[in-house]
Amino acid sequence: MQTSQTPSNPWYREPWPWFLMAGPFLAMAGCMVTIYLAMTNFADQAITEGGTRRGLVVERASVPAQPAGGMATPATAHTTVDTAAAPSR
């Protein structure tokens, strides 16, 4: 009985390793593009709306939020127990 084995190609000649590596490579390239755009377009942007910068940390001034009507309304929660839906024992 004869078995003929053809020599296999090196890994870099096969399409599957390149296909499997394409996803992580594209994610890294997208990350680098995002970091580049963030540093070139928004690095010198002024802090607005009551924030203060201390080194690399940006802190927001603690101003209590008011509802749209201008009056503070307390939050209430209403719960009901449906005893008819409970299984009987």
BALO-152256 format. One record per residue (C-alpha): y, z, x; residue number from 1. Coordinates in nm, 2 decimals. Example, Ala and Ser with C-alpha at 12.3 -4.5 7.8 and 13.67 -1.06 7.14 Angstrom:
2
      yy      zz      xx  resi
   -0.45    0.78    1.23     1
   -0.11    0.71    1.37     2
This chain:
89
      yy      zz      xx  resi
    0.00    0.00    0.00     1
    0.33   -0.10    0.14     2
    0.66    0.07    0.06     3
    0.98   -0.10    0.17     4
    1.27    0.13    0.21     5
    1.61   -0.03    0.26     6
    1.85    0.16    0.48     7
    2.11    0.35    0.28     8
    2.48    0.30    0.34     9
    2.69    0.56    0.50    10
    2.87    0.79    0.25    11
    3.20    0.62    0.29    12
    3.06    0.29    0.19    13
    2.94    0.42   -0.15    14
    3.19    0.41   -0.44    15
    3.09    0.75   -0.60    16
    3.24    0.98   -0.33    17
    3.57    0.80   -0.35    18
    3.56    0.82   -0.73    19
    3.49    1.19   -0.72    20
    3.77    1.26   -0.47    21
    4.03    1.06   -0.66    22
    4.10    1.33   -0.91    23
    4.18    1.61   -0.67    24
    4.38    1.37   -0.45    25
    4.59    1.26   -0.74    26
    4.65    1.62   -0.84    27
    4.77    1.70   -0.49    28
    4.99    1.39   -0.48    29
    5.14    1.49   -0.82    30
    5.21    1.84   -0.69    31
    5.39    1.71   -0.38    32
    5.60    1.48   -0.59    33
    5.69    1.76   -0.83    34
    5.79    1.99   -0.55    35
    6.00    1.72   -0.38    36
    6.18    1.64   -0.71    37
    6.24    2.01   -0.78    38
    6.38    2.07   -0.43    39
    6.60    1.76   -0.42    40
    6.73    1.77   -0.78    41
    6.76    2.14   -0.87    42
    6.78    2.33   -0.54    43
    7.16    2.38   -0.56    44
    7.19    2.42   -0.93    45
    7.41    2.71   -1.04    46
    7.27    3.00   -1.22    47
    7.42    3.03   -1.57    48
    7.38    3.25   -1.88    49
    7.41    3.59   -1.72    50
    7.16    3.57   -1.44    51
    7.21    3.72   -1.09    52
    7.04    3.60   -0.78    53
    6.91    3.84   -0.51    54
    6.74    3.65   -0.24    55
    6.47    3.43   -0.40    56
    6.46    3.64   -0.72    57
    6.67    3.55   -1.02    58
    6.73    3.84   -1.26    59
    6.87    3.81   -1.61    60
    7.12    4.06   -1.72    61
    6.98    4.29   -1.99    62
    7.17    4.20   -2.30    63
    7.00    4.30   -2.63    64
    6.93    4.01   -2.85    65
    7.09    4.00   -3.19    66
    6.94    3.83   -3.50    67
    7.12    3.52   -3.63    68
    7.29    3.71   -3.91    69
    7.45    3.96   -3.68    70
    7.27    4.26   -3.83    71
    6.98    4.43   -3.67    72
    6.69    4.45   -3.91    73
    6.38    4.66   -3.84    74
    6.05    4.48   -3.81    75
    5.79    4.59   -4.07    76
    5.43    4.51   -4.10    77
    5.24    4.51   -4.43    78
    4.86    4.54   -4.43    79
    4.62    4.55   -4.72    80
    4.25    4.63   -4.74    81
    4.04    4.41   -4.96    82
    3.75    4.63   -5.07    83
    3.60    4.36   -5.30    84
    3.52    4.14   -5.00    85
    3.34    4.42   -4.81    86
    2.96    4.40   -4.82    87
    2.80    4.67   -5.03    88
    2.53    4.89   -4.87    89
